[in-house]
């Protein structure tokens, strides 16, 4: 009999809760991976994974939770907490080398408190694809760097975010959400829009052209950057050193 698994996602802002139910093995872990990855890309403050109705059929499949936590620790800097495993699942977790060190709480309420306490400070702003969007994005950077005592990052972070927002205005033409996150040693900037077109830096640029250099500039000014699909579009993110 083929194994089945379901993942119910609940937005309990600022925490997202994913209730995983069914049998976890090397086949169904792919479903869990896709759901957790999609949730992380939405950049919640924290992610709680409810294991109350999970049965483990293959201990190796537990690595899906460790992989999600490792991914979240970089970008988008989201703490991941597991909760409410039944006794058998808890035993599997205890014996899993991959999951060693993952926080596990006895219930969702406690997990939400733990995750919320570990959440990185964030600022968010909704912008329309209009001429003033880049100016408002720079104002958000100035506000964030003032709050978080990062005066040296005002300039480079403003340039990076202006390029990402400008790219949406010029090419996607959709409303967007801008998110700034401080998870030392990085300041993370991200812009989510309604276009599914993947953002790519040009490999060759005509020096006489008026545009086309934006993502090249982002690449030069940041430690890492990337583009990831979301349910209704994509998010482009970048990480600047914040020592």
Rosetta blueprint (number, residue, H / E / L):
1 X L
2 X L
3 X L
4 X L
5 X E
6 X E
7 X E
8 X E
9 X E
10 X E
11 X E
12 X E
13 X L
14 X L
15 X E
16 X E
17 X E
18 X E
19 X E
20 X E
21 X E
22 X E
23 X E
24 X E
25 X L
26 X L
27 X L
28 X L
29 X H
30 X H
31 X H
32 X H
33 X H
34 X H
35 X H
36 X H
37 X H
38 X H
39 X H
40 X H
41 X H
42 X L
43 X L
44 X L
45 X L
46 X E
47 X E
48 X E
49 X E
50 X E
51 X E
52 X E
53 X E
54 X E
55 X E
56 X E
57 X L
58 X L
59 X H
60 X H
61 X H
62 X H
63 X H
64 X H
65 X H
66 X H
67 X H
68 X H
69 X H
70 X H
71 X H
72 X H
73 X H
74 X H
75 X L
76 X L
77 X L
78 X L
79 X E
80 X E
81 X E
82 X E
83 X E
84 X L
85 X L
86 X L
87 X H
88 X H
89 X H
90 X H
91 X H
92 X H
93 X H
94 X H
95 X L
96 X L
97 X L
98 X L
99 X L
100 X L
101 X L
102 X L
103 X L
104 X E
105 X E
106 X L
107 X L
108 X H
109 X H
110 X H
111 X H
112 X H
113 X H
114 X H
115 X H
116 X H
117 X H
118 X H
119 X L
120 X L
121 X E
122 X E
123 X E
124 X E
125 X E
126 X E
127 X E
128 X L
129 X L
130 X L
131 X L
132 X L
133 X H
134 X H
135 X H
136 X H
137 X H
138 X H
139 X H
140 X H
141 X H
142 X H
143 X H
144 X H
145 X H
146 X H
147 X H
148 X L
149 X L
150 X L
151 X L
152 X L
153 X H
154 X H
155 X H
156 X H
157 X H
158 X H
159 X H
160 X H
161 X H
162 X H
163 X H
164 X H
165 X H
166 X H
167 X H
168 X H
169 X H
170 X H
171 X H
172 X H
173 X L
174 X L
175 X L
176 X E
177 X E
178 X E
179 X E
180 X E
181 X E
182 X E
183 X E
184 X L
185 X L
186 X E
187 X E
188 X E
189 X E
190 X E
191 X E
192 X E
193 X E
194 X L
195 X L
196 X L
197 X L
198 X L
199 X L
200 X L
201 X L
202 X L
203 X L
204 X L
205 X L
206 X L
207 X L
208 X L
209 X L
210 X L
211 X L
212 X L
213 X L
214 X H
215 X H
216 X H
217 X H
218 X H
219 X H
220 X H
221 X H
222 X L
223 X L
224 X E
225 X E
226 X E
227 X E
228 X E
229 X E
230 X E
231 X L
232 X L
233 X E
234 X E
235 X E
236 X E
237 X E
238 X E
239 X E
240 X E
241 X E
242 X L
243 X L
